[in-house]
Amino acid sequence: MAANPMFDPMFEMLDRALYRRGFTHEDTRVLLRMQLVLATLTSILALIAALGSPWGWGYAVGAGLATFNFWWLVRFGQNALLNTGTLVGRAVMRFYLRLGGTAVLLYVLIVRANAPVWAVLAGMSTVMVAILLWGARKRAGSNSVKEA
């Protein structure tokens, strides 16, 4: 359920696209959709607000990098729950390859390209915000009051 009916068609389109890409569990689709929308919208706002300065680009690249890693983490978690004990070695190897690639990209971004560290970290924090929003949404939708 979206907060604003104006966004329902966009959310439904994203949900269908995520489902086709293997995200069959509803909660994982909602969480990933929230991250994609949050990272995209805040990156656009950061680029506009920073007038295309390195701060805006650092934020956008940080948000994109976090979203990429989060995508694969959610996919790994979902596959691990659905297919217990199969191809664990390959999944771990891919995890370490992504970790190494992320480290190299962060090095290039911060050290070589002189991107502001705080901007990159702020962009990467979109994942935490998406998780908090997802949790708050789930909590608001549940009946947490026990009646006697």
Sine and cosine of phi, psi and omega as CSV:
sin_phi,cos_phi,sin_psi,cos_psi,sin_omega,cos_omega
0.00,0.00,0.84,-0.54,-0.03,-1.00
-1.00,0.03,0.43,-0.90,-0.01,-1.00
-0.96,0.29,-0.45,0.89,-0.07,-1.00
-0.74,-0.67,0.87,-0.49,-0.03,-1.00
-0.85,0.52,-0.37,0.93,0.01,-1.00
-0.89,0.46,-0.51,0.86,-0.05,-1.00
-1.00,-0.03,-0.11,0.99,-0.04,-1.00
-0.81,0.59,-0.73,0.69,0.00,-1.00
-0.87,0.48,-0.62,0.78,0.02,-1.00
-0.92,0.40,-0.68,0.73,0.00,-1.00
-0.90,0.43,-0.65,0.76,0.02,-1.00
-0.90,0.43,-0.64,0.77,0.04,-1.00
-0.89,0.45,-0.70,0.71,0.03,-1.00
-0.90,0.43,-0.66,0.75,0.02,-1.00
-0.87,0.49,-0.69,0.72,0.03,-1.00
-0.89,0.45,-0.68,0.73,0.01,-1.00
-0.90,0.44,-0.67,0.74,0.02,-1.00
-0.92,0.40,-0.62,0.78,0.03,-1.00
-0.88,0.47,-0.69,0.73,0.02,-1.00
-0.90,0.44,-0.44,0.90,0.00,-1.00
-1.00,0.00,0.17,0.99,0.14,-0.99
0.97,-0.23,0.02,1.00,0.02,-1.00
-1.00,0.02,1.00,0.10,-0.14,-0.99
-1.00,0.05,-0.35,0.94,0.01,-1.00
-0.99,0.14,0.78,-0.63,-0.11,-0.99
-0.86,0.50,-0.69,0.72,-0.03,-1.00
-0.89,0.45,-0.61,0.79,0.02,-1.00
-0.93,0.38,-0.60,0.80,0.04,-1.00
-0.90,0.43,-0.70,0.71,-0.01,-1.00
-0.89,0.45,-0.70,0.71,0.00,-1.00
-0.89,0.45,-0.72,0.70,0.00,-1.00
-0.92,0.39,-0.63,0.77,0.06,-1.00
-0.88,0.48,-0.68,0.73,0.02,-1.00
-0.87,0.49,-0.66,0.75,0.01,-1.00
-0.91,0.41,-0.70,0.71,0.00,-1.00
-0.87,0.49,-0.72,0.69,-0.02,-1.00
-0.92,0.38,-0.72,0.70,-0.02,-1.00
-0.89,0.46,-0.73,0.68,-0.01,-1.00
-0.90,0.44,-0.66,0.75,-0.02,-1.00
-0.92,0.39,-0.77,0.64,-0.05,-1.00
-0.91,0.42,-0.69,0.72,-0.01,-1.00
-0.94,0.34,-0.51,0.86,0.06,-1.00
-0.92,0.39,-0.67,0.74,0.04,-1.00
-0.89,0.46,-0.70,0.71,0.03,-1.00
-0.89,0.46,-0.65,0.76,0.01,-1.00
-0.90,0.43,-0.66,0.75,0.02,-1.00
-0.91,0.42,-0.64,0.77,0.02,-1.00
-0.93,0.36,-0.75,0.67,-0.04,-1.00
-0.90,0.44,-0.59,0.81,-0.03,-1.00
-1.00,0.02,0.05,1.00,0.02,-1.00
0.81,0.58,0.64,0.77,0.04,-1.00
0.96,0.29,0.25,0.97,-0.01,-1.00
-0.96,0.29,0.16,-0.99,0.03,-1.00
-0.84,0.54,-0.48,0.88,0.01,-1.00
-0.89,0.45,-0.73,0.68,0.01,-1.00
-0.89,0.45,-0.69,0.73,0.01,-1.00
-0.92,0.38,-0.63,0.78,0.05,-1.00
-0.88,0.48,-0.69,0.73,0.03,-1.00
-0.88,0.47,-0.74,0.67,-0.05,-1.00
-0.89,0.46,-0.68,0.74,0.02,-1.00
-0.93,0.37,-0.64,0.77,0.06,-1.00
-0.88,0.48,-0.69,0.72,0.02,-1.00
-0.91,0.41,-0.65,0.76,0.04,-1.00
-0.91,0.42,-0.67,0.74,0.02,-1.00
-0.90,0.43,-0.69,0.72,0.03,-1.00
-0.90,0.44,-0.65,0.76,0.00,-1.00
-0.91,0.42,-0.68,0.74,0.05,-1.00
-0.85,0.52,-0.76,0.65,-0.01,-1.00
-0.92,0.40,-0.62,0.78,0.00,-1.00
-0.92,0.40,-0.64,0.77,0.05,-1.00
-0.80,0.60,-0.78,0.63,-0.06,-1.00
-0.95,0.31,-0.53,0.85,0.05,-1.00
-0.92,0.40,-0.69,0.72,0.03,-1.00
-0.90,0.43,-0.67,0.74,0.03,-1.00
-0.88,0.47,-0.70,0.71,0.02,-1.00
-0.88,0.48,-0.72,0.70,0.00,-1.00
-0.88,0.48,-0.69,0.72,0.00,-1.00
-0.91,0.42,-0.69,0.72,0.01,-1.00
-0.92,0.39,-0.59,0.81,0.02,-1.00
-0.91,0.42,-0.60,0.80,0.02,-1.00
-0.96,0.29,-0.57,0.82,-0.05,-1.00
-1.00,0.10,-0.55,0.84,-0.08,-1.00
-0.83,-0.56,0.95,0.31,-0.06,-1.00
-0.91,0.41,0.74,-0.67,0.12,-0.99
0.99,0.15,0.10,1.00,-0.02,-1.00
-0.95,-0.30,0.75,-0.66,0.11,-0.99
0.82,0.58,0.65,0.76,-0.01,-1.00
-0.91,0.41,-0.65,0.76,-0.02,-1.00
-0.86,0.52,-0.69,0.72,0.02,-1.00
-0.91,0.42,-0.64,0.77,0.00,-1.00
-0.91,0.42,-0.66,0.75,0.02,-1.00
-0.91,0.41,-0.66,0.75,0.02,-1.00
-0.88,0.47,-0.70,0.71,0.03,-1.00
-0.89,0.45,-0.60,0.80,0.05,-1.00
-0.86,0.51,-0.74,0.67,-0.02,-1.00
-0.93,0.36,-0.55,0.83,0.08,-1.00
-0.91,0.42,-0.68,0.73,0.05,-1.00
-0.91,0.42,-0.63,0.77,0.04,-1.00
-0.88,0.48,-0.70,0.71,0.04,-1.00
-0.90,0.43,-0.67,0.74,0.04,-1.00
-0.90,0.45,-0.62,0.78,0.04,-1.00
-0.90,0.43,-0.68,0.74,0.01,-1.00
-0.88,0.47,-0.69,0.72,0.01,-1.00
-0.90,0.44,-0.71,0.70,0.00,-1.00
-0.89,0.46,-0.67,0.74,0.04,-1.00
-0.90,0.44,-0.64,0.77,0.05,-1.00
-0.87,0.49,-0.76,0.65,0.00,-1.00
-0.89,0.46,-0.69,0.72,-0.05,-1.00
-0.90,0.44,-0.73,0.68,-0.11,-0.99
-1.00,0.06,-0.71,0.70,-0.10,-1.00
-0.99,0.11,-0.77,0.64,-0.08,-1.00
-0.99,0.17,-0.70,0.71,-0.06,-1.00
-1.00,-0.01,-0.07,1.00,0.02,-1.00
0.83,0.56,0.61,0.79,0.07,-1.00
-0.94,0.33,0.62,-0.78,0.01,-1.00
-0.88,0.47,0.81,-0.59,-0.05,-1.00
-0.85,0.52,-0.67,0.74,-0.03,-1.00
-0.91,0.42,-0.54,0.84,0.03,-1.00
-0.93,0.37,-0.70,0.72,0.02,-1.00
-0.89,0.45,-0.70,0.71,0.02,-1.00
-0.90,0.43,-0.63,0.78,0.04,-1.00
-0.89,0.45,-0.66,0.75,0.05,-1.00
-0.90,0.44,-0.66,0.76,0.00,-1.00
-0.94,0.35,-0.38,0.93,-0.01,-1.00
-0.97,0.26,-0.11,0.99,0.03,-1.00
-0.86,0.51,-0.48,0.88,0.03,-1.00
-0.90,0.44,-0.70,0.71,0.00,-1.00
-0.90,0.45,-0.65,0.76,0.02,-1.00
-0.90,0.44,-0.68,0.73,0.02,-1.00
-0.89,0.46,-0.66,0.75,0.02,-1.00
-0.91,0.42,-0.68,0.74,0.03,-1.00
-0.89,0.45,-0.67,0.74,0.04,-1.00
-0.90,0.43,-0.66,0.75,0.03,-1.00
-0.88,0.47,-0.71,0.70,0.02,-1.00
-0.90,0.44,-0.67,0.74,0.03,-1.00
-0.90,0.43,-0.62,0.79,0.02,-1.00
-0.91,0.42,-0.68,0.73,0.04,-1.00
-0.91,0.41,-0.65,0.76,-0.01,-1.00
-0.91,0.41,-0.65,0.76,0.00,-1.00
-0.92,0.39,-0.49,0.87,-0.02,-1.00
-0.99,0.11,-0.16,0.99,-0.02,-1.00
-0.98,-0.19,0.41,-0.91,0.05,-1.00
-1.00,-0.04,0.99,-0.13,-0.07,-1.00
-1.00,-0.02,-0.03,1.00,-0.01,-1.00
-1.00,-0.09,0.84,-0.54,0.02,-1.00
-1.00,0.01,0.77,-0.63,0.03,-1.00
-0.99,-0.11,0.58,-0.81,-0.03,-1.00
-0.97,0.23,0.00,0.00,0.00,0.00
